[in-house]
Amino acid sequence: MARALQLTEQLMAEPSVTPSDGRCQALIAARLQPLGFSCETLVSGPDDFRVTNLWAIRRSAHPNAPTLVFAGHTDVVPTGPLENWSSDPFVPTHRDGKYSLYCAVIVKRVDAQTRAKTSLNDLLRD
């Protein structure tokens, strides 16, 4: 299985319902840090409803080279009653060659970001 797909399925399997991130940001940071990214967790919101965002930055050793920053959250809106789902929304489910609807947005986002990071990693080599 491709590494991007493995990461996608790991992220999909984490119950990251707002305000919890599950372990999603730690999984993403573990993938980015070996690529030279410095990762930081930013906490915001009122004391009784704290949410986290991942801030990942990669600076070049060259002064005129670009700096790359990824920022974002990994929590999702509540699923609603589980009995309304045909499968657990946090279990990667394949139907007719596609992921279940709840996970499809995550798959597209992670796939796009992973492809961008892989391509940009070549551009940002020191």
All heavy atoms as an XYZ file, in Angstrom:
971
protein
N       0.852     -1.178      0.000
C       0.000      0.000      0.000
C       0.898      1.242      0.000
O       1.869      1.311      0.723
C      -0.900     -0.013      1.245
C      -1.839      1.166      1.310
S      -2.860      1.232      2.828
C      -3.666     -0.341      2.840
N       0.571      2.227     -0.810
C       1.359      3.459     -0.892
C       1.364      4.171      0.460
O       0.391      4.107      1.217
C       0.785      4.362     -1.968
N       2.475      4.846      0.752
C       2.601      5.537      2.041
C       1.517      6.586      2.225
O       1.005      6.774      3.326
C       3.982      6.173      2.155
C       5.075      5.141      2.339
C       6.422      5.760      2.591
N       6.399      6.427      3.880
C       7.091      7.537      4.150
N       7.842      8.097      3.241
N       7.014      8.093      5.336
N       1.164      7.290      1.150
C       0.113      8.306      1.251
C      -1.221      7.666      1.626
O      -1.966      8.191      2.459
C      -0.015      9.079     -0.055
N      -1.515      6.507      1.042
C      -2.762      5.814      1.364
C      -2.731      5.289      2.796
O      -3.733      5.350      3.505
C      -3.022      4.685      0.374
C      -4.344      3.945      0.550
C      -5.526      4.903      0.501
C      -4.478      2.864     -0.509
N      -1.576      4.788      3.233
C      -1.461      4.327      4.623
C      -1.730      5.475      5.585
O      -2.467      5.324      6.561
C      -0.067      3.762      4.887
C       0.162      2.405      4.294
C       1.578      1.927      4.544
O       2.531      2.700      4.487
N       1.714      0.642      4.817
N      -1.128      6.633      5.325
C      -1.356      7.796      6.184
C      -2.821      8.202      6.151
O      -3.427      8.477      7.187
C      -0.477      8.969      5.757
C      -0.706     10.277      6.522
C      -0.414     10.107      8.007
C       0.139     11.399      5.924
N      -3.405      8.188      4.971
C      -4.818      8.542      4.831
C      -5.685      7.631      5.688
O      -6.550      8.100      6.428
C      -5.239      8.446      3.351
O      -4.472      9.376      2.599
C      -6.719      8.748      3.178
N      -5.444      6.341      5.617
C      -6.263      5.408      6.392
C      -6.009      5.548      7.889
O      -6.936      5.426      8.685
C      -6.044      3.983      5.902
C      -6.644      3.784      4.524
C      -6.806      2.339      4.121
O      -6.271      1.443      4.813
O      -7.497      2.106      3.114
N      -4.771      5.835      8.279
C      -4.489      6.077      9.697
C      -5.262      7.301     10.182
O      -5.851      7.277     11.271
C      -2.996      6.307      9.923
C      -2.149      5.071      9.853
C      -0.682      5.429     10.049
O      -0.124      6.213      9.294
N      -0.077      4.861     11.073
N      -5.254      8.362      9.393
C      -5.956      9.584      9.787
C      -7.468      9.363      9.840
O      -8.148      9.843     10.746
C      -5.622     10.724      8.828
C      -4.188     11.226      8.889
C      -3.907     12.174      7.732
C      -3.887     11.889     10.222
N      -7.986      8.625      8.870
C      -9.421      8.352      8.836
C      -9.868      7.550     10.052
O     -10.991      7.717     10.534
C      -9.776      7.590      7.556
C      -9.678      8.435      6.308
S      -9.745      7.471      4.769
C     -11.213      6.494      4.987
N      -8.984      6.688     10.552
C      -9.339      5.804     11.663
C      -9.284      6.505     13.021
O      -9.717      5.930     14.023
C      -8.418      4.586     11.672
N      -8.773      7.721     13.063
C      -8.701      8.452     14.330
C     -10.008      9.205     14.582
O     -10.384     10.063     13.796
C      -7.543      9.453     14.310
C      -6.184      8.811     14.325
C      -5.922      8.007     15.590
O      -6.424      8.366     16.670
O      -5.197      7.008     15.489
N     -10.700      8.901     15.678
C     -11.905      9.660     16.002
C     -11.507     11.064     16.474
O     -11.183     11.277     17.630
C     -12.583      8.847     17.106
C     -11.574      7.856     17.566
C     -10.449      7.812     16.579
N     -11.514     11.993     15.545
C     -11.030     13.347     15.821
C     -12.175     14.349     15.783
O     -12.147     15.324     15.047
C      -9.960     13.722     14.798
O     -10.481     13.609     13.486
N     -13.191     14.091     16.571
C     -14.374     14.954     16.606
C     -14.072     16.176     17.467
O     -13.576     16.051     18.583
C     -15.598     14.184     17.141
C     -16.807     15.093     17.248
C     -15.894     12.982     16.251
N     -14.372     17.344     16.942
C     -14.115     18.606     17.635
C     -14.594     18.520     19.077
O     -15.690     18.070     19.327
C     -14.860     19.756     16.914
O     -14.455     19.755     15.551
C     -14.566     21.090     17.536
N     -13.758     18.899     20.035
C     -12.491     19.598     19.928
C     -11.273     18.671     19.888
O     -10.148     19.147     19.822
C     -12.454     20.452     21.189
C     -13.144     19.611     22.215
C     -14.238     18.896     21.441
N     -11.461     17.358     19.900
C     -10.329     16.421     19.920
C      -9.726     16.269     18.532
O     -10.429     16.251     17.525
C     -10.791     15.049     20.410
O      -9.740     14.114     20.283
N      -8.418     16.115     18.492
C      -7.737     15.874     17.223
C      -7.362     14.396     17.099
O      -6.834     13.992     16.084
C      -6.503     16.804     17.171
C      -5.243     16.108     16.755
O      -5.013     16.013     15.547
O      -4.501     15.649     17.618
N      -7.700     13.585     18.114
C      -7.244     12.197     18.098
C      -5.724     12.227     18.140
O      -5.138     12.958     18.905
N      -5.103     11.477     17.260
C      -3.637     11.518     17.133
C      -3.239     12.053     15.759
O      -2.111     11.891     15.320
C      -3.052     10.107     17.272
C      -3.254      9.440     18.582
C      -2.639      8.021     18.623
N      -2.843      7.265     17.384
C      -1.864      6.680     16.685
N      -0.618      6.763     17.078
N      -2.122      6.005     15.579
N      -4.168     12.678     15.063
C      -3.932     13.077     13.673
C      -2.734     14.006     13.505
O      -1.889     13.786     12.636
C      -5.180     13.738     13.099
S      -6.569     12.605     12.915
N      -2.661     15.032     14.327
C      -1.571     15.991     14.153
C      -0.220     15.354     14.471
O       0.778     15.658     13.814
C      -1.822     17.235     14.984
C      -3.000     18.023     14.427
C      -3.392     19.199     15.281
O      -2.619     19.691     16.079
N      -4.617     19.665     15.099
N      -0.185     14.446     15.418
C       1.063     13.741     15.723
C       1.477     12.858     14.544
O       2.671     12.768     14.214
C       0.900     12.898     16.993
N       0.523     12.209     13.897
C       0.821     11.382     12.732
C       1.376     12.227     11.581
O       2.350     11.857     10.922
C      -0.435     10.631     12.268
C      -0.937      9.519     13.180
C      -2.323      9.054     12.750
C       0.043      8.355     13.173
N       0.748     13.374     11.347
C       1.191     14.257     10.269
C       2.580     14.809     10.583
O       3.465     14.832      9.719
C       0.175     15.385     10.031
C      -1.142     14.794      9.511
C       0.734     16.428      9.062
C      -2.301     15.769      9.504
N       2.788     15.244     11.827
C       4.097     15.782     12.227
C       5.180     14.719     12.063
O       6.292     15.024     11.604
C       4.043     16.290     13.663
N       4.860     13.475     12.386
C       5.837     12.391     12.247
C       6.240     12.184     10.791
O       7.364     11.769     10.504
C       5.274     11.091     12.830
N       5.334     12.475      9.863
C       5.664     12.371      8.434
C       6.447     13.588      7.947
O       7.306     13.478      7.077
C       4.385     12.247      7.607
C       3.739     10.898      7.625
C       4.476      9.846      6.819
N       4.480     10.074      5.398
C       3.532      9.657      4.570
N       2.493      8.992      5.031
N       3.629      9.902      3.290
N       6.152     14.772      8.500
C       6.783     16.001      8.012
C       8.169     16.246      8.612
O       9.043     16.787      7.930
C       5.881     17.205      8.299
C       4.588     17.277      7.491
C       3.743     18.455      7.945
C       4.903     17.382      6.003
N       8.369     15.882      9.858
C       9.644     16.177     10.513
C      10.843     15.555      9.799
O      11.866     16.233      9.626
C       9.585     15.795     11.991
C       8.724     16.772     12.768
C       8.371     16.321     14.168
O       8.302     15.127     14.448
N       8.142     17.284     15.051
N      10.774     14.313      9.314
C      11.919     13.768      8.573
C      12.199     14.514      7.258
O      13.278     14.409      6.703
C      11.517     12.316      8.287
C      10.503     11.992      9.330
C       9.772     13.275      9.583
N      11.212     15.279      6.779
C      11.395     16.074      5.566
C      11.957     17.459      5.873
O      12.031     18.308      5.003
C      10.061     16.219      4.824
C       9.436     14.925      4.326
C       8.060     15.192      3.735
C      10.343     14.248      3.311
N      12.313     17.695      7.141
C      12.919     18.964      7.517
C      11.955     19.999      8.057
O      12.327     21.160      8.240
N      10.719     19.606      8.352
C       9.743     20.544      8.898
C       9.868     20.630     10.414
O      10.103     19.629     11.084
C       8.311     20.102      8.559
C       7.907     20.389      7.149
C       8.237     19.513      6.126
C       7.188     21.528      6.837
C       7.874     19.766      4.825
C       6.808     21.795      5.536
C       7.152     20.910      4.517
N       9.703     21.815     10.932
C       9.582     22.034     12.365
C       8.088     22.156     12.648
O       7.399     22.972     12.026
C      10.311     23.329     12.744
O      10.061     23.639     14.086
N       7.571     21.338     13.552
C       6.122     21.302     13.796
C       5.793     21.815     15.187
O       6.492     21.518     16.153
C       5.600     19.878     13.626
S       5.818     19.242     11.951
N       4.713     22.557     15.259
C       4.263     23.148     16.518
C       2.747     23.020     16.602
O       2.050     23.156     15.592
C       4.666     24.623     16.535
C       4.276     25.369     17.776
C       4.674     26.847     17.692
O       5.479     27.223     16.818
O       4.148     27.617     18.502
N       2.252     22.768     17.790
C       0.812     22.716     18.021
C       0.359     24.043     18.598
O       0.901     24.517     19.596
C       0.450     21.571     18.987
O       0.852     20.334     18.393
C      -1.041     21.538     19.273
N      -0.622     24.655     17.967
C      -1.197     25.906     18.445
C      -2.546     25.600     19.077
O      -3.384     24.937     18.472
C      -1.373     26.885     17.291
C      -0.111     27.192     16.484
C      -0.452     28.068     15.281
C       0.922     27.866     17.356
N      -2.753     26.079     20.285
C      -3.998     25.838     21.013
C      -4.791     27.132     21.036
O      -4.249     28.210     21.294
C      -3.704     25.359     22.458
C      -4.998     25.086     23.206
C      -2.823     24.120     22.438
N      -6.085     27.040     20.768
C      -6.935     28.235     20.787
C      -8.334     27.873     21.256
O      -8.672     26.707     21.407
C      -6.980     28.868     19.394
O      -7.534     27.963     18.467
N      -9.123     28.904     21.468
C     -10.502     28.719     21.907
C     -10.667     28.955     23.388
O      -9.678     29.099     24.116
N     -11.918     29.016     23.846
C     -12.177     29.242     25.269
C     -11.696     28.070     26.121
O     -11.509     26.961     25.618
C     -13.701     29.390     25.337
C     -14.218     28.719     24.114
C     -13.145     28.845     23.077
N     -11.481     28.323     27.392
C     -10.944     27.298     28.296
C     -11.753     26.005     28.292
O     -11.196     24.930     28.461
C     -10.856     27.837     29.728
C      -9.757     28.873     29.876
O      -8.846     28.890     29.014
O      -9.815     29.658     30.834
N     -13.057     26.082     28.074
C     -13.885     24.877     28.130
C     -14.068     24.210     26.761
O     -14.800     23.230     26.630
C     -15.252     25.201     28.735
C     -16.042     26.221     27.927
O     -15.422     26.979     27.150
O     -17.278     26.252     28.076
N     -13.376     24.722     25.727
C     -13.505     24.137     24.389
C     -12.251     24.440     23.580
O     -12.268     25.160     22.604
C     -14.749     24.692     23.686
C     -15.224     23.841     22.547
C     -15.974     22.700     22.795
C     -14.923     24.166     21.237
C     -16.427     21.911     21.751
C     -15.364     23.386     20.188
C     -16.125     22.252     20.439
N     -11.124     23.871     24.017
C      -9.836     24.120     23.382
C      -9.672     23.237     22.151
O      -9.978     22.048     22.192
C      -8.689     23.854     24.357
C      -8.783     24.610     25.669
C      -8.633     26.078     25.536
N      -7.223     26.444     25.462
C      -6.815     27.664     25.181
N      -7.678     28.623     24.944
N      -5.535     27.935     25.130
N      -9.192     23.821     21.065
C      -8.892     23.079     19.843
C      -7.429     23.315     19.481
O      -6.815     24.286     19.927
C      -9.798     23.491     18.665
C     -11.246     23.121     18.938
C      -9.665     24.965     18.358
N      -6.877     22.413     18.696
C      -5.480     22.543     18.304
C      -5.358     22.649     16.788
O      -6.199     22.157     16.033
C      -4.652     21.330     18.782
O      -5.202     20.143     18.232
C      -4.628     21.252     20.296
N      -4.310     23.311     16.375
C      -3.954     23.429     14.966
C      -2.485     23.080     14.829
O      -1.684     23.370     15.724
C      -4.193     24.853     14.454
C      -5.664     25.170     14.345
O      -6.304     24.788     13.386
N      -6.205     25.846     15.344
N      -2.143     22.471     13.723
C      -0.753     22.121     13.449
C      -0.131     23.215     12.597
O      -0.719     23.664     11.612
C      -0.677     20.786     12.710
C       0.725     20.311     12.350
C       1.540     20.019     13.612
C       0.657     19.083     11.460
N       1.049     23.638     12.978
C       1.836     24.617     12.238
C       3.139     23.914     11.880
O       3.901     23.537     12.766
C       2.069     25.825     13.142
C       2.916     26.908     12.567
C       4.256     27.067     12.756
C       2.503     27.996     11.749
N       4.694     28.186     12.094
C       3.639     28.771     11.468
C       1.266     28.383     11.216
C       3.584     29.913     10.685
C       1.226     29.515     10.438
C       2.364     30.267     10.186
N       3.383     23.693     10.599
C       4.593     23.009     10.148
C       5.337     23.943      9.201
O       4.757     24.433      8.224
C       4.240     21.707      9.441
N       6.600     24.205      9.490
C       7.373     25.148      8.689
C       8.696     24.518      8.273
O       9.330     23.808      9.054
C       7.590     26.470      9.463
C       8.258     27.513      8.578
C       8.361     26.244     10.744
C       8.225     28.920      9.167
N       9.067     24.775      7.029
C      10.361     24.314      6.527
C      11.072     25.498      5.896
O      10.633     26.037      4.894
C      10.201     23.212      5.496
C      11.559     22.689      5.037
C      11.418     21.362      4.329
N      12.721     20.766      4.142
C      13.377     20.790      2.994
N      12.863     21.380      1.942
N      14.559     20.210      2.901
N      12.144     25.891      6.537
C      12.960     26.984      6.026
C      14.137     26.405      5.244
O      14.659     25.353      5.582
C      13.479     27.843      7.170
C      12.403     28.626      7.871
C      12.991     29.471      9.007
N      11.996     30.317      9.608
C      11.175     29.945     10.590
N      11.256     28.726     11.073
N      10.294     30.775     11.079
N      14.555     27.112      4.254
C      15.708     26.691      3.473
C      16.978     27.253      4.097
O      16.947     28.281      4.793
C      15.583     27.207      2.038
O      16.764     26.920      1.318
N      18.083     26.609      3.843
C      19.375     27.119      4.294
C      19.826     28.286      3.420
O      20.721     29.034      3.790
C      20.423     26.010      4.253
N      19.184     28.446      2.295
C      19.532     29.525      1.370
C      18.676     30.750      1.662
O      17.451     30.652      1.733
C      19.337     29.073     -0.071
C      20.085     27.821     -0.390
N      21.453     27.787     -0.531
C      19.659     26.551     -0.562
C      21.832     26.550     -0.792
N      20.768     25.772     -0.809
N      19.276     31.923      1.832
C      18.536     33.112      2.243
C      17.447     33.569      1.278
O      16.447     34.129      1.697
C      19.606     34.184      2.411
C      20.814     33.674      1.716
C      20.706     32.184      1.665
N      17.590     33.315     -0.009
C      16.591     33.772     -0.979
C      15.606     32.683     -1.390
O      14.762     32.910     -2.244
C      17.283     34.344     -2.217
C      18.067     35.597     -1.882
O      17.664     36.382     -1.028
N      19.204     35.769     -2.537
N      15.739     31.519     -0.797
C      14.847     30.410     -1.138
C      13.516     30.551     -0.396
O      13.442     31.191      0.647
C      15.515     29.088     -0.788
N      12.467     29.947     -0.932
C      11.157     30.060     -0.283
C      11.082     29.279      1.031
O      11.817     28.327      1.239
C      10.192     29.462     -1.309
C      11.031     28.576     -2.159
C      12.406     29.175     -2.169
N      10.187     29.738      1.882
C       9.846     29.031      3.109
C       8.478     28.396      2.879
O       7.591     29.019      2.306
C       9.777     30.009      4.300
O      11.083     30.524      4.518
C       9.276     29.323      5.563
N       8.320     27.171      3.315
C       7.066     26.455      3.123
C       6.398     26.253      4.475
O       7.036     25.800      5.424
C       7.337     25.104      2.461
C       6.143     24.215      2.182
C       5.164     24.907      1.235
C       6.605     22.898      1.593
N       5.117     26.617      4.564
C       4.357     26.476      5.812
C       3.042     25.767      5.524
O       2.340     26.110      4.577
C       4.053     27.853      6.451
C       3.192     27.691      7.690
C       5.331     28.590      6.771
N       2.738     24.775      6.335
C       1.429     24.133      6.317
C       0.776     24.424      7.655
O       1.404     24.265      8.705
C       1.546     22.617      6.130
C       2.008     22.221      4.766
C       3.322     21.840      4.545
C       1.130     22.226      3.693
C       3.759     21.476      3.298
C       1.561     21.861      2.425
C       2.877     21.486      2.227
N      -0.455     24.861      7.617
C      -1.187     25.141      8.848
C      -2.592     24.583      8.699
O      -3.186     24.679      7.627
C      -1.244     26.646      9.106
N      -3.099     23.984      9.765
C      -4.449     23.482      9.666
C      -4.881     22.670     10.860
O      -4.095     22.384     11.749
N      -6.150     22.338     10.843
C      -6.726     21.535     11.917
C      -7.123     20.179     11.359
O      -7.245     20.002     10.154
C      -7.944     22.247     12.534
C      -9.089     22.378     11.570
N     -10.088     21.439     11.495
C      -9.375     23.317     10.648
C     -10.956     21.808     10.564
N     -10.540     22.944     10.027
N      -7.304     19.219     12.240
C      -7.643     17.863     11.815
C      -8.919     17.350     12.466
O      -9.312     16.212     12.226
C      -6.489     16.900     12.148
O      -6.146     17.060     13.522
C      -5.274     17.188     11.280
N      -9.560     18.183     13.267
C     -10.807     17.742     13.881
C     -11.942     17.891     12.868
O     -11.852     18.658     11.915
C     -11.102     18.521     15.163
C     -11.169     20.021     14.946
O     -10.298     20.567     14.247
O     -12.100     20.651     15.479
N     -12.979     17.103     13.066
C     -14.128     17.112     12.164
C     -15.398     17.365     12.974
O     -15.421     17.206     14.194
C     -14.257     15.775     11.402
C     -13.061     15.567     10.487
C     -14.422     14.607     12.347
N     -16.451     17.749     12.280
C     -17.726     17.968     12.960
C     -18.260     16.632     13.463
O     -17.921     15.573     12.923
C     -18.756     18.645     12.029
C     -18.283     20.027     11.608
C     -19.047     17.795     10.815
N     -19.102     16.656     14.499
C     -19.669     15.400     15.002
C     -20.414     14.639     13.908
O     -20.991     15.233     13.001
C     -20.625     15.859     16.105
C     -20.053     17.174     16.554
C     -19.495     17.806     15.307
N     -20.370     13.331     14.005
C     -20.952     12.460     12.979
C     -22.465     12.372     13.049
O     -23.098     11.926     12.096
C     -20.409     11.037     13.130
O     -20.776     10.551     14.423
C     -18.912     11.001     12.954
N     -23.038     12.760     14.163
C     -24.459     12.517     14.364
C     -24.649     11.083     14.829
O     -23.680     10.375     15.112
N     -25.891     10.612     14.908
C     -26.149      9.249     15.405
C     -25.489      8.191     14.519
O     -25.677      8.175     13.306
C     -27.670      9.126     15.348
C     -28.181     10.527     15.261
C     -27.116     11.331     14.586
N     -24.704      7.319     15.137
C     -24.012      6.278     14.379
C     -24.966      5.308     13.687
O     -24.620      4.733     12.656
C     -23.044      5.517     15.282
C     -21.843      6.315     15.777
C     -20.966      5.457     16.682
C     -21.024      6.856     14.618
N     -26.177      5.152     14.237
C     -27.132      4.242     13.605
C     -27.582      4.757     12.233
O     -28.151      4.016     11.431
C     -28.343      3.961     14.509
C     -29.159      5.181     14.882
C     -28.687      5.872     16.159
O     -27.617      5.537     16.681
O     -29.417      6.765     16.622
N     -27.328      6.024     11.936
C     -27.671      6.565     10.622
C     -26.588      6.293      9.568
O     -26.763      6.631      8.398
C     -27.902      8.077     10.704
C     -29.150      8.422     11.497
O     -30.023      7.580     11.694
N     -29.236      9.640     11.963
N     -25.500      5.689      9.982
C     -24.404      5.385      9.079
C     -24.480      3.928      8.650
O     -24.862      3.061      9.439
C     -23.064      5.631      9.776
C     -22.783      7.085      9.983
C     -23.229      7.872     11.001
C     -22.014      7.925      9.141
N     -22.780      9.150     10.845
C     -22.023      9.213      9.710
C     -21.300      7.719      7.962
C     -21.363     10.281      9.127
C     -20.645      8.785      7.395
C     -20.679     10.050      7.974
N     -24.094      3.644      7.423
C     -24.064      2.253      6.974
C     -22.784      1.551      7.435
O     -22.677      0.336      7.359
C     -24.203      2.161      5.452
O     -23.194      2.922      4.823
N     -21.795      2.334      7.899
C     -20.584      1.776      8.493
C     -20.014      2.822      9.444
O     -20.370      3.999      9.379
C     -19.558      1.409      7.421
O     -19.163      2.550      6.698
N     -19.152      2.389     10.329
C     -18.526      3.301     11.278
C     -17.767      4.377     10.505
O     -16.906      4.063      9.678
C     -17.565      2.519     12.177
C     -16.964      3.349     13.294
O     -16.661      4.544     13.075
O     -16.768      2.799     14.386
N     -18.056      5.669     10.739
C     -17.397      6.728      9.973
C     -15.897      6.831     10.231
O     -15.187      7.492      9.479
C     -18.128      7.997     10.412
C     -18.790      7.662     11.684
C     -19.041      6.187     11.670
N     -15.392      6.186     11.280
C     -13.966      6.223     11.564
C     -13.252      4.922     11.238
O     -12.148      4.678     11.689
C     -13.716      6.639     13.015
C     -14.130      8.062     13.269
C     -15.276      8.341     13.976
C     -13.377      9.117     12.769
C     -15.667      9.651     14.184
C     -13.758     10.433     12.976
C     -14.905     10.697     13.687
N     -13.902      4.087     10.436
C     -13.261      2.878      9.933
C     -13.167      3.050      8.417
O     -14.195      3.205      7.753
C     -14.075      1.611     10.280
C     -13.477      0.391      9.599
C     -14.142      1.423     11.785
N     -11.939      3.082      7.891
C     -11.808      3.236      6.438
C     -12.600      2.149      5.719
O     -12.349      0.960      5.896
C     -10.305      3.082      6.189
C      -9.677      3.456      7.492
C     -10.636      2.993      8.548
N     -13.598      2.563      4.956
C     -14.494      1.633      4.288
C     -14.469      1.877      2.792
O     -14.643      3.001      2.340
C     -15.933      1.811      4.815
O     -15.918      1.638      6.232
C     -16.887      0.820      4.196
N     -14.231      0.816      2.038
C     -14.206      0.906      0.586
C     -15.518      0.351      0.048
O     -15.928     -0.740      0.412
C     -13.042      0.086      0.009
C     -11.709      0.515      0.534
N     -10.870      1.318     -0.189
C     -11.078      0.270      1.706
C      -9.762      1.536      0.517
N      -9.872      0.913      1.661
N     -16.171      1.142     -0.790
C     -17.395      0.686     -1.453
C     -17.279      1.049     -2.924
O     -17.099      2.230     -3.247
C     -18.632      1.378     -0.862
C     -18.970      0.950      0.526
C     -20.341      1.531      0.949
N     -20.376      1.570      2.380
C     -20.297      2.675      3.110
N     -20.222      3.841      2.552
N     -20.306      2.615      4.429
N     -17.391      0.091     -3.770
C     -17.313      0.328     -5.214
C     -16.057      1.106     -5.600
O     -16.095      2.021     -6.417
C     -18.562      1.074     -5.704
C     -19.851      0.311     -5.417
O     -19.831     -0.936     -5.565
O     -20.845      0.939     -5.039
N     -14.944      0.765     -4.965
C     -13.683      1.411     -5.292
C     -13.493      2.795     -4.712
O     -12.553      3.501     -5.050
N     -14.391      3.210     -3.807
C     -14.301      4.538     -3.210
C     -14.411      4.423     -1.699
O     -14.920      3.439     -1.171
C     -15.424      5.436     -3.731
C     -15.373      5.642     -5.230
C     -16.538      6.455     -5.700
C     -16.484      6.551     -7.220
N     -17.664      7.183     -7.759
N     -13.945      5.465     -1.013
C     -14.099      5.516      0.434
C     -15.501      5.988      0.779
O     -16.171      6.647     -0.014
C     -13.091      6.496      1.048
C     -11.703      5.936      1.158
C     -10.704      6.353      0.308
C     -11.392      4.979      2.112
C      -9.426      5.843      0.403
C     -10.129      4.456      2.213
C      -9.151      4.890      1.365
O      -7.894      4.375      1.457
N     -15.922      5.677      2.018
C     -17.226      6.142      2.472
C     -17.269      7.668      2.434
O     -16.240      8.331      2.506
C     -17.513      5.627      3.881
O     -16.581      6.147      4.799
N     -18.441      8.240      2.316
C     -18.622      9.676      2.111
C     -17.981     10.518      3.202
O     -17.320     11.515      2.926
C     -20.112     10.010      2.005
C     -20.450     11.486      1.775
C     -19.845     11.955      0.463
C     -21.944     11.696      1.786
N     -18.141     10.153      4.461
C     -17.610     10.961      5.555
C     -16.101     11.109      5.439
O     -15.548     12.161      5.716
C     -17.980     10.331      6.902
C     -17.701     11.230      8.087
C     -18.487     12.341      8.318
C     -16.660     10.960      8.956
C     -18.244     13.167      9.399
C     -16.406     11.778     10.035
C     -17.205     12.882     10.259
O     -16.947     13.699     11.322
N     -15.444     10.068      4.984
C     -13.985     10.087      4.884
C     -13.497     10.656      3.564
O     -12.328     10.987      3.445
C     -13.443      8.677      5.047
S     -13.815      7.956      6.651
N     -14.352     10.783      2.573
C     -13.897     11.202      1.248
C     -13.236     12.570      1.262
O     -12.234     12.785      0.592
C     -15.062     11.191      0.263
N     -13.775     13.506      2.026
C     -13.183     14.842      2.092
C     -11.789     14.760      2.693
O     -10.853     15.398      2.212
C     -14.079     15.793      2.912
C     -13.393     17.132      3.116
C     -15.415     15.979      2.218
N     -11.636     13.957      3.725
C     -10.324     13.793      4.348
C      -9.354     13.189      3.339
O      -8.221     13.638      3.203
C     -10.423     12.906      5.599
C     -11.304     13.575      6.654
C      -9.046     12.606      6.174
C     -11.681     12.680      7.810
N      -9.807     12.192      2.602
C      -8.940     11.537      1.633
C      -8.460     12.542      0.597
O      -7.271     12.626      0.293
C      -9.671     10.369      0.928
C      -8.851      9.839     -0.228
C      -9.959      9.268      1.914
N      -9.368     13.340      0.052
C      -8.983     14.317     -0.958
C      -7.984     15.315     -0.385
O      -6.994     15.655     -1.023
C     -10.217     15.051     -1.476
C     -11.105     14.198     -2.327
C     -12.325     14.975     -2.747
C     -13.305     14.090     -3.481
N     -14.538     14.803     -3.788
N      -8.245     15.800      0.811
C      -7.375     16.803      1.414
C      -5.984     16.227      1.687
O      -4.980     16.826      1.355
C      -8.005     17.308      2.707
C      -7.168     18.323      3.415
C      -7.885     18.808      4.655
N      -7.002     19.674      5.390
C      -7.156     19.971      6.652
N      -8.164     19.490      7.313
N      -6.321     20.761      7.256
N      -5.935     15.057      2.298
C      -4.644     14.446      2.626
C      -3.904     14.077      1.350
O      -2.701     14.300      1.235
C      -4.823     13.223      3.532
C      -3.522     12.447      3.668
C      -5.311     13.664      4.899
N      -4.612     13.530      0.359
C      -3.964     13.151     -0.880
C      -3.347     14.377     -1.551
O      -2.192     14.359     -1.964
C      -4.961     12.481     -1.824
C      -4.305     12.067     -3.133
O      -3.328     11.306     -3.085
O      -4.772     12.534     -4.186
N      -4.104     15.456     -1.627
C      -3.597     16.673     -2.259
C      -2.409     17.233     -1.486
O      -1.392     17.618     -2.069
C      -4.709     17.715     -2.345
N      -2.507     17.276     -0.169
C      -1.414     17.814      0.629
C      -0.181     16.928      0.557
O       0.939     17.418      0.465
C      -1.848     17.992      2.085
C      -2.825     19.130      2.264
C      -3.277     19.271      3.709
O      -3.151     18.359      4.511
N      -3.808     20.423      4.033
N      -0.381     15.611      0.571
C       0.759     14.697      0.517
C       1.477     14.817     -0.822
O       2.699     14.875     -0.882
C       0.301     13.245      0.748
O      -0.330     13.171      2.022
C       1.476     12.283      0.714
N       0.713     14.901     -1.901
C       1.332     15.065     -3.219
C       2.086     16.390     -3.297
O       3.192     16.455     -3.825
C       0.288     14.994     -4.320
C      -0.265     13.608     -4.524
C      -1.425     13.632     -5.508
N      -2.150     12.404     -5.474
C      -2.030     11.462     -6.377
N      -1.189     11.592     -7.376
N      -2.744     10.361     -6.295
N       1.486     17.446     -2.761
C       2.146     18.756     -2.781
C       3.432     18.715     -1.966
O       4.467     19.221     -2.399
C       1.202     19.826     -2.249
N       3.388     18.105     -0.801
C       4.569     18.040      0.061
C       5.684     17.236     -0.596
O       6.850     17.603     -0.544
C       4.201     17.437      1.420
C       3.342     18.340      2.245
C       2.773     17.611      3.435
C       1.671     18.445      4.056
N       0.818     17.717      4.929
N       5.308     16.139     -1.246
C       6.320     15.315     -1.893
C       6.965     16.078     -3.040
O       8.185     16.089     -3.191
C       5.676     14.012     -2.415
O       5.102     13.315     -1.302
C       6.697     13.116     -3.099
N       6.175     16.755     -3.844
C       6.698     17.524     -4.973
C       7.530     18.704     -4.483
O       8.613     18.976     -4.999
C       5.556     18.046     -5.853
O       4.833     16.968     -6.377
N       7.030     19.408     -3.500
C       7.733     20.586     -2.999
C       9.005     20.204     -2.250
O       9.957     20.986     -2.208
C       6.817     21.416     -2.104
C       5.713     22.137     -2.864
C       4.715     22.746     -1.889
C       6.279     23.189     -3.789
N       9.035     19.015     -1.683
C      10.252     18.584     -0.990
C      11.439     18.589     -1.946
O      12.532     19.005     -1.604
C      10.063     17.196     -0.378
C      11.247     16.804      0.472
O      11.723     17.594      1.279
N      11.725     15.599      0.285
N      11.220     18.162     -3.192
C      12.296     18.182     -4.176
C      12.742     19.614     -4.473
O      13.921     19.877     -4.664
C      11.839     17.496     -5.473
C      11.678     16.005     -5.285
O      12.323     15.436     -4.381
O      10.883     15.413     -6.040
N      11.792     20.548     -4.510
C      12.127     21.933     -4.798
C      12.878     22.620     -3.658
O      13.622     23.557     -3.871
C      10.851     22.733     -5.082
C      10.067     22.331     -6.324
C       8.756     23.091     -6.368
C      10.899     22.595     -7.572
N      12.639     22.143     -2.439
C      13.194     22.826     -1.264
C      14.464     22.186     -0.727
O      14.916     22.547      0.349
C      12.137     22.893     -0.165
C      10.922     23.727     -0.503
C       9.880     23.599      0.599
C      11.298     25.176     -0.707
N      14.991     21.237     -1.437
C      16.231     20.602     -0.937
C      17.311     21.644     -0.748
O      17.501     22.515     -1.581
C      16.729     19.547     -1.917
C      15.874     18.326     -1.930
C      16.491     17.311     -2.872
N      15.473     16.365     -3.260
C      15.304     15.196     -2.683
N      16.100     14.825     -1.712
N      14.364     14.372     -3.070
N      18.015     21.534      0.370
C      19.104     22.494      0.659
C      20.310     22.187     -0.198
O      20.590     21.109     -0.569
C      19.475     22.454      2.143
C      18.319     22.964      3.004
O      17.465     23.687      2.475
O      18.298     22.616      4.172
